Amino acid sequence: MYILNTMEISLNGKTAVVTGGAHGIGRAMAECLHACGASVYIFDIDQTPLEFPAQLVSCDVTSRDSLSAAFDISGVPDVLLINAGTGIVKSLDETTRDVWDKTISLNLTAAFETLQIGAARMKAAGRGGSIVLTASTNSYDGEENLIAYNATKAGVLGILHTAANELGPFGIRVNAVNPGLIRTRLTQSAFDSPEVIREYFRAIPMGRGGEPSEVAKAAVFLASDWAGYITGATLLVDGGQMCCKFGPWKDGEAEFVDGAWRRVT
Ligand SMILES: NC(=O)c1ccc[n+]([C@@H]2O[C@H](COP(=O)([O-])OP(=O)(O)OC[C@H]3O[C@@H](n4cnc5c(N)ncnc54)[C@H](O)[C@@H]3O)[C@@H](O)[C@H]2O)c1
């Protein structure tokens, strides 16, 4: 088939689950899935009401029982976005066993169990589907004061590759988005500090941070039929941060205005 029937991404008739969809990137993912026609279920510990029609399911993804009960409510997903996560900023010396365990539990173990439970149900239903993990640019780099976080996001790539391998024969694709610095409550303090973002964004070819909707669109693309022959892939959503060593923005040639670098003309 060489002719597209439509130029829109359509998820009409599909059931989509997003973990950690009450805020930030996950919330934007849920909105985007809804805009593409999916019936959306959000698994989250936070039950703050939404302004768009998605079903909020009370779920602590670090509990296997809670996850199973949530999937009982959503039914079998066609699209599963495994996104819940957190980052605790601590130096190597300050990273206690408790910080390490909490980060591994939410970012890595819960991602594994969400995928394991969701994929088992998708396989049993026999209608294929698509899974997208939220990894990070920190899957690759060693940003300081985030050793536990970085370990989990590198680990997510291990889950990605193995799951794509094992689930391909069932028609289930597995991919990941790798966001750079995205404006959410997790990162708002950095965005609120002009000195921090001025230097941070100097190394980003796009000259600015990202918005949750920009990650959501990439994830929904990967989840959709438009990515029908893509599995085991990672998609950086980082304004080009990972492609350069020092970045293109130099004083004299550029200025930092309203939170973004722009060329001086
Ligand atoms: N913001 C960034 O710059 C950035 C960059 C790269 C990757 N990420 C990743 O994106 C994902 C979302 O981060 P965000 O910035 O939107 O954070 P956020 O704090 O805005 O949202 C996280 C969501 O996860 C939910 N959550 C937390 N613990 C949970 C649990 N135990 N069970 C169920 N839900 C739970 C929260 O209630 C919240 O709705 C995370 O995996 C994070 O590591 C974020």
The ligand as an SDF file (V2000), in Angstrom:
LIG
                    3D

 44 48  0  0  0  0  0  0  0  0999 V2000
   10.8180   16.5980   32.6340 N   0  0  0  0  0  0  0  0  0  0  0  0
   11.9390   16.2400   32.0030 C   0  0  0  0  0  0  0  0  0  0  0  0
   12.7960   17.0780   31.6660 O   0  0  0  0  0  0  0  0  0  0  0  0
   12.1750   14.7880   31.6580 C   0  0  0  0  0  0  0  0  0  0  0  0
   13.2740   14.4820   30.8430 C   0  0  0  0  0  0  0  0  0  0  0  0
   13.5090   13.1500   30.4930 C   0  0  0  0  0  0  0  0  0  0  0  0
   12.6690   12.1610   30.9510 C   0  0  0  0  0  0  0  0  0  0  0  0
   11.6230   12.4880   31.7580 N   0  0  0  0  0  0  0  0  0  0  0  0
   10.7530   11.3970   32.2270 C   0  0  0  0  0  0  0  0  0  0  0  0
    9.4210   11.6700   31.8860 O   0  0  0  0  0  0  0  0  0  0  0  0
    8.5550   10.9950   32.7900 C   0  0  0  0  0  0  0  0  0  0  0  0
    7.5220   11.9780   33.3200 C   0  0  0  0  0  0  0  0  0  0  0  0
    8.2050   13.0080   34.0280 O   0  0  0  0  0  0  0  0  0  0  0  0
    7.5660   14.4580   34.2270 P   0  0  0  0  0  0  0  0  0  0  0  0
    8.6760   15.4270   34.0680 O   0  0  0  0  0  0  0  0  0  0  0  0
    6.3430   14.6010   33.4190 O   0  0  0  0  0  0  0  0  0  0  0  0
    7.2340   14.3870   35.7810 O   0  0  0  0  0  0  0  0  0  0  0  0
    5.9180   14.8400   36.6010 P   0  0  0  0  0  0  0  0  0  0  0  0
    6.3360   14.8020   38.0200 O   0  0  0  0  0  0  0  0  0  0  0  0
    5.3650   16.1010   36.0500 O   0  0  0  0  0  0  0  0  0  0  0  0
    4.8800   13.6690   36.3150 O   0  0  0  0  0  0  0  0  0  0  0  0
    5.0950   12.3880   36.8230 C   0  0  0  0  0  0  0  0  0  0  0  0
    3.7600   11.7130   36.9960 C   0  0  0  0  0  0  0  0  0  0  0  0
    3.9900   10.3940   37.5340 O   0  0  0  0  0  0  0  0  0  0  0  0
    3.0650   10.1820   38.5950 C   0  0  0  0  0  0  0  0  0  0  0  0
    3.5980    9.1900   39.5390 N   0  0  0  0  0  0  0  0  0  0  0  0
    4.6310    9.3330   40.3990 C   0  0  0  0  0  0  0  0  0  0  0  0
    4.7780    8.2300   41.1380 N   0  0  0  0  0  0  0  0  0  0  0  0
    3.8100    7.3660   40.7410 C   0  0  0  0  0  0  0  0  0  0  0  0
    3.4360    6.0550   41.1400 C   0  0  0  0  0  0  0  0  0  0  0  0
    4.0910    5.4030   42.1220 N   0  0  0  0  0  0  0  0  0  0  0  0
    2.3900    5.4570   40.5240 N   0  0  0  0  0  0  0  0  0  0  0  0
    1.7060    6.1130   39.5470 C   0  0  0  0  0  0  0  0  0  0  0  0
    2.0190    7.3500   39.1290 N   0  0  0  0  0  0  0  0  0  0  0  0
    3.0560    7.9680   39.7220 C   0  0  0  0  0  0  0  0  0  0  0  0
    2.8970   11.5460   39.2280 C   0  0  0  0  0  0  0  0  0  0  0  0
    1.7460   11.6360   40.0390 O   0  0  0  0  0  0  0  0  0  0  0  0
    2.8450   12.4350   37.9780 C   0  0  0  0  0  0  0  0  0  0  0  0
    1.5220   12.5220   37.4720 O   0  0  0  0  0  0  0  0  0  0  0  0
    9.4570   10.3810   33.8520 C   0  0  0  0  0  0  0  0  0  0  0  0
    9.7010    9.0190   33.5390 O   0  0  0  0  0  0  0  0  0  0  0  0
   10.7380   11.1800   33.7270 C   0  0  0  0  0  0  0  0  0  0  0  0
   11.8670   10.4870   34.1630 O   0  0  0  0  0  0  0  0  0  0  0  0
   11.3530   13.7680   32.1360 C   0  0  0  0  0  0  0  0  0  0  0  0
  1  2  1  0
  2  3  2  0
  2  4  1  0
  4  5  1  0
  4 44  2  0
  5  6  2  0
  6  7  1  0
  7  8  2  0
  8  9  1  0
  8 44  1  0
  9 10  1  0
  9 42  1  0
 10 11  1  0
 11 12  1  0
 11 40  1  0
 12 13  1  0
 13 14  1  0
 14 15  2  0
 14 16  1  0
 14 17  1  0
 17 18  1  0
 18 19  2  0
 18 20  1  0
 18 21  1  0
 21 22  1  0
 22 23  1  0
 23 24  1  0
 23 38  1  0
 24 25  1  0
 25 26  1  0
 25 36  1  0
 26 27  1  0
 26 35  1  0
 27 28  2  0
 28 29  1  0
 29 30  1  0
 29 35  2  0
 30 31  1  0
 30 32  2  0
 32 33  1  0
 33 34  2  0
 34 35  1  0
 36 37  1  0
 36 38  1  0
 38 39  1  0
 40 41  1  0
 40 42  1  0
 42 43  1  0
M  CHG  2   8   1  16  -1
M  END
$$$$
